[in-house]
Amino acid sequence: MISVELPLLALSEGALLIPAENVTALLRDIAGEYRSWGRADHSEAQAVADAAHVLDRLADQIDVECIAVTDDSA
């Protein structure tokens, strides 16, 4: 089981934000954890690999979108 610490940024109106780099790192950590489950239990290995792949692609998509926003503001 993984344990993570996520920095929360509090906005004046009460909303909480998590930096995108921490979200993508969390998604990749969860994907890695899933992969270890697939190695331990081969009966569900493909389903676990598919779920891990979805999380990795989501993390990649967030990274790309953040890069686009950063490039647009430069």
C-alpha positions in Angstrom: 0.0 0.0 0.0 1.3 3.4 -0.9 1.3 6.4 1.3 1.4 9.9 -0.2 1.4 13.5 1.1 -0.3 16.0 -1.1 0.2 19.7 -0.6 -3.0 21.6 -0.5 -3.3 25.2 -1.5 -6.1 27.0 0.1 -7.8 29.8 -1.8 -9.4 32.8 -0.1 -12.9 31.7 -1.1 -12.3 28.3 0.7 -11.5 26.1 -2.3 -8.6 23.7 -2.1 -6.2 23.0 -4.9 -3.5 20.3 -5.5 -0.6 21.2 -7.8 -0.8 19.3 -11.1 2.6 17.8 -10.7 1.5 16.2 -7.4 -1.7 14.9 -9.1 0.3 13.3 -11.9 2.8 11.8 -9.5 0.0 10.3 -7.5 -1.7 8.8 -10.6 1.7 7.3 -11.6 2.3 5.9 -8.1 -1.2 4.3 -8.1 -0.5 2.8 -11.6 2.7 1.4 -10.3 0.9 -0.1 -7.3 -1.6 -1.7 -9.6 1.2 -3.2 -11.7 2.6 -4.8 -8.6 -0.8 -6.4 -7.9 -0.8 -7.8 -11.4 2.6 -9.4 -10.9 1.3 -11.0 -7.6 -2.0 -12.2 -9.0 -1.7 -13.4 -12.6 -5.5 -14.2 -12.9 -6.3 -10.4 -13.2 -3.0 -9.3 -14.7 -4.5 -7.9 -18.0 -7.3 -6.0 -16.2 -4.8 -4.5 -13.8 -2.4 -3.6 -16.6 -5.2 -1.9 -18.4 -6.2 0.1 -15.4 -2.6 1.1 -14.8 -2.3 2.2 -18.4 -5.4 4.4 -18.1 -3.9 6.1 -15.1 -0.6 6.7 -16.9 -2.4 8.1 -19.9 -4.4 10.4 -17.7 -1.2 11.7 -16.0 0.3 12.2 -19.4 -2.7 14.2 -20.6 -2.6 16.4 -17.5 1.1 17.0 -18.1 0.5 18.0 -21.8 -2.3 20.3 -20.9 -0.2 22.0 -18.2 2.7 22.4 -20.6 0.3 24.0 -23.2 -1.0 26.5 -20.6 2.5 27.3 -19.5 3.6 27.8 -23.1 0.6 30.0 -23.9 1.4 32.3 -20.9 5.1 32.7 -21.8 
